[in-house]
Amino acid sequence: MSPEHTDTAYDVLAIGGSGVDTVVRVDSLPVPLADSVGVSPIREWPGHTGGNVALGCRALGLNVKLLDFIGDDWAGAMVRERLAEGGVDFEPLTSPAGTRRAVNLVETTGRRMSFYDGRDPSDLRMPREFYLPHLRRARHVHLSIMHFARFLYDDIEALGVPVSTDLHDWDGLADHHREFALRSDLVFLSAAGAGDRIASVMREILREGRAEAVIATAGAGGSYVLSRGGSSTPRPVPATVPPARVVDSNGAGDAYLCGFLYGRLAGRDLEECARLGAVAGAYACTGEGSTALIGRDHLMGS
């Protein structure tokens, strides 16, 4: 680690990925083609992937800082309030485009379909003088795949700080995700995007990039871990049975990442980290709108 990296204050420095979800509950997916469909009350939940990671890590007792752009709008106020309630140290910059939004259709089994607006302008940049002091105080950095976040990699690498990212449902082809995939130490993604090609995508990330490990989540199918220097076949880790009825899968992947990072920062091996991730992800499915945040005692007592 670089001599510049001193005075560690944050277990996890999360960058990017806050916003507000509008959750619409439907009977099934895909929804029927109709002019109008009656649904239960529509709810709005602040979070999104970066916010969920920050809240989930904080619920596990980790010291967390979140840096991001939000709008000077009602949605941004919701994000600020939710993060403050969760004890997250949030330092936002104002985006002229406003706070990111998503609409999530959630069926009765908890499965979802998300419509994400990705409204950040392509020239949006986080000033170096703003983020660099925080990078110097972090044990671990988690980058959401916001376009502006890719411009932090040079400084992260120069400081020698471990960095993770979540590619979500990357198919292994879209250019937007590639730099995040190849420049992160821990790479998370959903197996849904690449389908039958997921093992080859995981191998490509290890072969072409710097990752120590690639972790693919598969919902009720568990997860898969592939690490540098090991077998070329991803190792399966079984899913955990949720402790209560499944209500909503929003935020389950983010919760998995939090459980995994908790184990990683505690020095656990990759398989144990993946098991802790599975426990946290299953727990997240028992509450609405990514509100079920597992605590350290529950996680470690599992």
Secondary structure, DSSP 4 states (H G I P E B T S, - for coil): --TT--S--BSEEEES--EEEEEEE-SSSSPP--S----SPPEEEEEHHHHHHHHHHHHTT--EEEEEEE-SSHHHHHHHHHHHHTT-EEEEEE-TT---EEEEEE-TTS-EEEEE-----TT----HHHHHHHHTTBS-EEE-S-GGGGGGHHHHHHHT--EEEE-TT--S--HHHHHHHHH-SEEEEEHHHHGGGHHHHHHHHHHHS--SEEEEE-GGG-EEEEETTS-SSPEEEPPPPPSS-----TTHHHHHHHHHHHHHHTT--HHHHHHHHHHHHHHHTTSGGG-----HHHHHT-
